[in-house]
Amino acid sequence: MLGDYVFASGETLPELKLHYTTIGTPSRNAAGEIDNAVLLLHGTSGTGRNWLLPSLADELFGAGQPLDASRYYLVMPDGIGRGGSSKPSDGLRARFPRYRYRDIVASQYRLLTEHLGIRHLRLVLGSSMGGMHCWMWGGLYPGFMDALVPIASQPVEISGGNWISRRIAIEAIRNDPGWNEGNYTTKPTHYIRTAPFASLMTESVVRLQEMGSTREAADALYRQWVANVARGDANDQLYATEAVMDYDPAPLLGKITARLLAINFADDAVNPPELGVVEPAIRQIPGARFVLVPASAETHGHFTHLQAAIWKPLLAAFLQELG
């Protein structure tokens, strides 16, 4: 719990709750400082516990795996607005502060330093939104980590198709007949009909065709997506989508001193490689590398970030180089 929290907007909360999950045991150096901490950052629609999905945990945290939990102290926070952390649906609804990505990163820095006593990180690894936060972590807190691995992200101002898809989601909520400026007593339901558009952006077109190979199968997939969105809260969804508005790590890139490995996927329509924006950004960071994973029968577009078996070898080799 962080008391009297001030957001970048100037809005405040008397108490900001940050939920987190840890795996492993902190080890300490001769000075008594934790020296094996790794920060794992989740995507926009997820929580820290996403890292416990079998497609991630089974590939990363076991004995001999890249993030072997017997060697590392793994910290997986829920960002503001998600999971067990403070969010609009806790009660404030539209009176909840308008948080942005910088608030999410800054609050997690305070969680580590003030609550967990972590003064240095071995690694910051994040995917999707977590990957975007990786770039920000490196520039806002240079020297705080040895290494950065942003996955499924691009280090440029939120814009183009990425922003337009988010704008569609924002307007669908704000123009829902039940919205009532966020002060609803019954959940708005119309916006959930358009929400599956996000899945069309994040999944590979090949996997989509496989999952919806007939009209009936595609209709069933659509209904499943609608049901998934309906379980959430419209305010939480809106705030989380609008939080990206301040994302522009470009001015921070020259401040990054940590070793950096960026991993993207060729069939990721959210971060299309055709834009060619990662390569020039990488050149601003000494020793940084970028790997574009080719599309294959195993990749899932943007969702490949949840399939660690595909990118684990890159992470393992990178950590081996770090020593």
Backbone torsions as a table, in degrees:
resi	resn	phi	psi	omega
1	MET	NA	126.6	177.2
2	LEU	-106.2	120.6	-175.2
3	GLY	-84.4	147.9	177.1
4	ASP	47.3	56.5	-174.3
5	TYR	-80.6	130.1	179.1
6	VAL	-107.5	122.8	179.3
7	PHE	-84.4	165.1	-179.8
8	ALA	-58.6	-28.4	179.9
9	SER	-74.0	-12.3	-174.4
10	GLY	95.9	-13.5	175.7
11	GLU	-68.3	156.5	-176.1
12	THR	-132.7	159.0	168.2
13	LEU	-130.8	135.3	177.3
14	PRO	-61.2	-31.9	177.0
15	GLU	-144.1	126.0	174.5
16	LEU	-108.2	117.0	-179.6
17	LYS	-90.3	130.6	175.7
18	LEU	-122.8	114.3	178.4
19	HIS	-89.7	144.8	178.8
20	TYR	-150.2	158.2	176.3
21	THR	-122.1	142.2	176.4
22	THR	-126.9	150.6	172.3
23	ILE	-132.4	141.7	179.8
24	GLY	91.2	-178.5	-175.8
25	THR	-124.9	132.8	177.4
26	PRO	-67.7	134.9	171.6
27	SER	-106.5	156.7	-174.6
28	ARG	-126.5	144.3	178.2
29	ASN	-84.0	-173.9	-177.0
30	ALA	-61.1	-26.1	179.4
31	ALA	-86.2	0.5	179.7
32	GLY	83.7	11.3	-178.3
33	GLU	-94.6	142.9	177.1
34	ILE	-64.8	126.6	-174.3
35	ASP	-123.9	13.7	-179.3
36	ASN	-131.6	24.9	-175.5
37	ALA	-81.7	138.2	176.1
38	VAL	-127.4	131.2	178.7
39	LEU	-102.4	125.3	-179.5
40	LEU	-114.5	125.1	-172.2
41	LEU	-114.7	133.0	-173.3
42	HIS	-92.6	173.2	-179.2
43	GLY	-84.3	177.5	-173.4
44	THR	-56.0	-46.0	-174.1
45	SER	-94.7	5.1	-175.0
46	GLY	-106.3	-167.1	174.2
47	THR	-138.8	175.9	178.4
48	GLY	-58.3	-29.1	-177.6
49	ARG	-73.5	-6.2	171.8
50	ASN	-56.4	-30.9	-178.7
51	TRP	-68.7	-9.0	177.1
52	LEU	-93.6	-0.5	173.6
53	LEU	-58.1	141.2	-179.8
54	PRO	-54.1	-35.3	-178.4
55	SER	-68.1	-12.9	176.1
56	LEU	-110.9	-59.3	-174.4
57	ALA	-60.6	-42.8	-177.6
58	ASP	-65.9	-23.6	-178.1
59	GLU	-94.6	-18.8	-169.6
60	LEU	-114.0	-36.4	-164.6
61	PHE	-102.2	-8.7	-177.3
62	GLY	-74.6	173.8	180.0
63	ALA	-57.9	128.6	179.4
64	GLY	79.6	-2.7	179.0
65	GLN	-81.9	165.5	-174.9
66	PRO	-54.8	-37.3	-180.0
67	LEU	-116.7	50.5	179.8
68	ASP	-47.5	117.2	-175.8
69	ALA	-67.2	-12.6	174.8
70	SER	-81.0	-11.6	-179.5
71	ARG	-109.2	-34.1	-173.3
72	TYR	-112.9	152.5	172.0
73	TYR	-102.0	104.7	-170.9
74	LEU	-96.2	124.7	-178.6
75	VAL	-115.6	124.2	-175.2
76	MET	-126.6	89.3	-177.9
77	PRO	-81.5	153.7	167.1
78	ASP	-88.4	123.9	177.6
79	GLY	-63.7	158.1	173.8
80	ILE	-48.8	135.0	177.4
81	GLY	90.0	-1.8	-175.9
82	ARG	-132.2	152.7	173.3
83	GLY	56.0	-129.5	-178.5
84	GLY	-88.4	0.7	177.8
85	SER	-81.2	163.7	-178.0
86	SER	-57.2	138.1	-178.3
87	LYS	-154.3	163.7	-177.4
88	PRO	-56.1	-39.1	-175.3
89	SER	-70.6	-5.6	175.7
90	ASP	-67.3	-16.4	178.4
91	GLY	150.4	-31.3	-177.9
92	LEU	-75.2	-24.4	-178.0
93	ARG	49.1	-121.5	-174.6
94	ALA	-72.0	-5.5	176.5
95	ARG	-91.0	-1.1	177.2
96	PHE	-68.9	141.5	-179.4
97	PRO	-58.1	145.0	179.4
98	ARG	-79.1	87.4	-177.3
99	TYR	-78.2	156.6	178.7
100	ARG	-130.8	177.2	-177.2
101	TYR	-59.0	-38.5	-179.8
102	ARG	-62.1	-35.0	176.8
103	ASP	-65.6	-40.5	179.8
104	ILE	-62.1	-46.7	-179.1
105	VAL	-65.5	-47.2	-177.3
106	ALA	-62.8	-39.5	-179.3
107	SER	-69.3	-35.0	178.2
108	GLN	-71.2	-32.9	174.2
109	TYR	-61.3	-42.7	178.3
110	ARG	-67.7	-36.8	176.1
111	LEU	-57.5	-47.5	-178.5
112	LEU	-65.6	-49.2	-171.5
113	THR	-79.4	-40.8	-174.2
114	GLU	-88.9	-33.8	-174.5
115	HIS	-100.1	-42.4	-176.5
116	LEU	-96.9	-8.3	177.6
117	GLY	68.8	28.3	179.7
118	ILE	-94.7	121.5	-179.1
119	ARG	-105.3	-10.3	-179.3
120	HIS	-155.8	143.6	179.3
121	LEU	-112.5	139.7	173.0
122	ARG	-69.9	-39.3	-173.9
123	LEU	-155.2	141.9	165.1
124	VAL	-115.2	119.3	179.9
125	LEU	-125.4	128.7	179.4
126	GLY	-145.5	153.0	179.1
127	SER	-129.3	147.1	-176.1
128	SER	60.0	-121.0	176.7
129	MET	-57.7	-38.0	177.6
130	GLY	-61.3	-33.9	175.4
131	GLY	-66.0	-40.3	176.8
132	MET	-61.8	-40.0	178.6
133	HIS	-66.9	-30.8	177.2
134	CYS	-55.9	-48.5	179.5
135	TRP	-58.7	-40.0	-179.4
136	MET	-68.6	-42.6	178.4
137	TRP	-55.4	-46.3	-177.0
138	GLY	-62.0	-37.0	-178.4
139	GLY	-85.7	-32.1	-178.3
140	LEU	-81.3	-31.4	-176.9
141	TYR	-130.1	57.9	-179.1
142	PRO	-61.4	139.9	-178.5
143	GLY	88.5	-10.4	-178.6
144	PHE	-79.7	-19.6	-179.0
145	MET	-134.1	154.0	175.6
146	ASP	-79.2	-36.6	-171.7
147	ALA	-146.8	155.4	178.6
148	LEU	-131.4	135.3	174.3
149	VAL	-132.1	89.9	173.6
150	PRO	-82.8	129.7	-177.5
151	ILE	-120.3	137.2	176.5
152	ALA	55.9	55.9	179.9
153	SER	-154.7	167.5	175.8
154	GLN	-135.7	136.9	-174.5
155	PRO	-87.6	53.9	178.8
156	VAL	-135.0	160.0	178.9
157	GLU	-50.4	139.4	177.2
158	ILE	-63.7	124.2	-172.1
159	SER	-166.9	-172.7	173.7
160	GLY	54.8	-146.3	-177.4
161	GLY	-61.5	-34.7	179.3
162	ASN	-59.3	-48.3	-179.7
163	TRP	-71.5	-39.6	-177.8
164	ILE	-61.2	-40.3	178.7
165	SER	-62.9	-36.7	177.2
166	ARG	-71.7	-36.9	177.9
167	ARG	-62.0	-39.2	177.4
168	ILE	-59.0	-45.4	-179.9
169	ALA	-64.5	-40.3	179.6
170	ILE	-62.9	-48.2	-177.2
171	GLU	-68.2	-32.7	177.9
172	ALA	-62.2	-38.7	178.3
173	ILE	-73.2	-48.9	-174.8
174	ARG	-65.5	-23.3	-179.6
175	ASN	-105.2	9.8	174.6
176	ASP	-65.9	134.1	-178.8
177	PRO	-56.4	-25.9	-179.1
178	GLY	-94.1	7.5	-171.4
179	TRP	-64.3	-49.3	178.6
180	ASN	53.2	44.4	179.3
181	GLU	54.4	30.2	177.9
182	GLY	85.7	-3.5	-177.7
183	ASN	-102.1	45.8	-178.5
184	TYR	-80.8	151.9	172.6
185	THR	-103.6	-22.0	173.2
186	THR	-119.0	134.0	-176.0
187	LYS	-55.7	132.9	170.1
188	PRO	-60.3	145.6	-176.4
189	THR	-124.2	-17.8	-175.5
190	HIS	-68.2	-38.6	-174.5
191	TYR	-63.3	-24.5	-177.6
192	ILE	-67.0	-16.7	-180.0
193	ARG	-71.8	-28.4	179.8
194	THR	-98.6	-13.8	-176.3
195	ALA	-56.6	-33.8	179.7
196	PRO	-60.7	-11.0	176.1
197	PHE	-55.8	-33.3	-179.7
198	ALA	-61.0	-36.0	-179.9
199	SER	-69.4	-27.5	176.2
200	LEU	-68.4	-27.8	178.6
201	MET	-81.0	-31.9	-169.3
202	THR	-94.6	-22.3	-179.7
203	GLU	-97.3	148.7	176.3
204	SER	-60.7	139.6	179.1
205	VAL	-63.5	-29.8	178.4
206	VAL	-69.2	-45.2	178.6
207	ARG	-65.8	-35.7	177.1
208	LEU	-60.5	-42.5	179.3
209	GLN	-65.6	-36.9	177.9
210	GLU	-66.4	-41.7	-178.6
211	MET	-74.0	-30.4	-179.4
212	GLY	-120.2	54.0	-172.8
213	SER	-70.6	-13.4	172.8
214	THR	-128.9	164.8	178.5
215	ARG	-61.8	-39.4	179.6
216	GLU	-63.6	-42.7	179.8
217	ALA	-66.4	-39.0	178.8
218	ALA	-66.4	-39.0	176.5
219	ASP	-62.8	-41.4	179.2
220	ALA	-63.8	-38.9	178.5
221	LEU	-64.3	-42.9	178.3
222	TYR	-60.7	-46.2	-180.0
223	ARG	-61.5	-37.3	177.9
224	GLN	-63.4	-43.6	-180.0
225	TRP	-64.2	-42.2	178.4
226	VAL	-60.9	-43.8	179.8
227	ALA	-62.3	-38.2	179.0
228	ASN	-63.0	-44.1	-180.0
229	VAL	-67.3	-37.9	-176.6
230	ALA	-62.4	-23.4	179.9
231	ARG	-74.3	-17.0	-178.5
232	GLY	-88.6	-170.6	-178.6
233	ASP	-116.5	136.2	-175.0
234	ALA	-64.5	-40.8	178.1
235	ASN	-63.4	-46.1	178.7
236	ASP	-57.8	-42.7	-179.2
237	GLN	-65.1	-44.6	-179.1
238	LEU	-63.6	-49.0	-178.8
239	TYR	-60.3	-43.7	-179.1
240	ALA	-64.0	-35.9	179.9
241	THR	-72.5	-40.7	-179.3
242	GLU	-75.0	-17.8	-177.4
243	ALA	-58.6	-24.1	-176.6
244	VAL	-72.5	-8.9	-170.9
245	MET	-57.5	-27.1	-178.7
246	ASP	-96.2	10.2	-174.9
247	TYR	-76.6	112.2	173.1
248	ASP	-159.9	84.9	-176.6
249	PRO	-79.5	-3.3	-175.2
250	ALA	-52.3	-45.1	179.9
251	PRO	-66.9	-13.9	-177.3
252	LEU	-93.1	-15.3	-169.8
253	LEU	-59.5	-39.8	-178.2
254	GLY	-68.6	-11.0	179.9
255	LYS	-92.2	-10.4	-176.2
256	ILE	-72.0	126.4	178.4
257	THR	-113.0	-15.6	-178.6
258	ALA	-71.6	154.6	170.8
259	ARG	-65.2	138.4	-173.2
260	LEU	-134.3	134.0	172.3
261	LEU	-125.8	115.1	177.1
262	ALA	-100.1	134.3	-179.2
263	ILE	-126.1	123.7	174.3
264	ASN	-128.3	174.6	-174.5
265	PHE	-125.6	135.0	-172.3
266	ALA	-63.1	-26.3	-178.4
267	ASP	-102.0	21.8	179.5
268	ASP	-89.0	105.6	-178.7
269	ALA	-75.9	-16.1	176.4
270	VAL	-73.5	-37.0	179.3
271	ASN	-124.4	66.8	-172.4
272	PRO	-63.0	128.4	-179.4
273	PRO	-64.5	-21.0	-179.8
274	GLU	-59.5	-21.6	-179.8
275	LEU	-70.6	-24.1	176.6
276	GLY	60.1	36.2	-175.4
277	VAL	-96.7	-19.4	-176.4
278	VAL	-76.2	-41.3	-175.5
279	GLU	-57.2	-49.6	178.8
280	PRO	-66.8	-29.8	177.9
281	ALA	-66.8	-42.2	-179.7
282	ILE	-59.5	-35.7	-177.0
283	ARG	-66.4	-15.7	178.1
284	GLN	-82.9	-8.5	-174.2
285	ILE	-115.8	114.8	-177.9
286	PRO	-55.8	127.7	175.7
287	GLY	76.5	1.2	-177.6
288	ALA	-73.3	150.8	179.5
289	ARG	-131.6	152.6	178.2
290	PHE	-129.7	130.5	176.9
291	VAL	-122.5	126.6	174.9
292	LEU	-103.5	113.0	-177.8
293	VAL	-79.1	124.0	-179.1
294	PRO	-64.2	152.7	174.0
295	ALA	-67.3	145.4	-179.8
296	SER	-153.4	-176.9	177.8
297	ALA	-68.1	-13.3	-178.7
298	GLU	-101.1	-18.3	-175.9
299	THR	-78.3	154.7	-176.6
300	HIS	-129.1	41.7	-178.8
301	GLY	60.2	-136.8	178.9
302	HIS	-60.1	-35.1	-177.9
303	PHE	-67.0	-4.6	176.2
304	THR	-61.7	-20.1	178.8
305	HIS	-63.3	-19.0	178.0
306	LEU	-90.9	0.5	-178.9
307	GLN	-110.7	82.7	-172.7
308	ALA	-63.5	-26.1	-179.2
309	ALA	-57.5	-27.2	-177.0
310	ILE	-78.9	-39.5	-176.6
311	TRP	-106.7	-3.7	-179.9
312	LYS	-57.0	-42.4	179.9
313	PRO	-59.1	-34.9	178.1
314	LEU	-66.6	-42.7	178.7
315	LEU	-64.7	-43.7	-178.2
316	ALA	-61.3	-44.8	-179.4
317	ALA	-65.5	-38.1	179.3
318	PHE	-64.0	-45.4	179.8
319	LEU	-66.3	-33.5	177.3
320	GLN	-62.6	-39.0	178.8
321	GLU	-65.7	-33.7	-179.0
322	LEU	-66.6	-30.5	-179.5
323	GLY	84.2	NA	NA
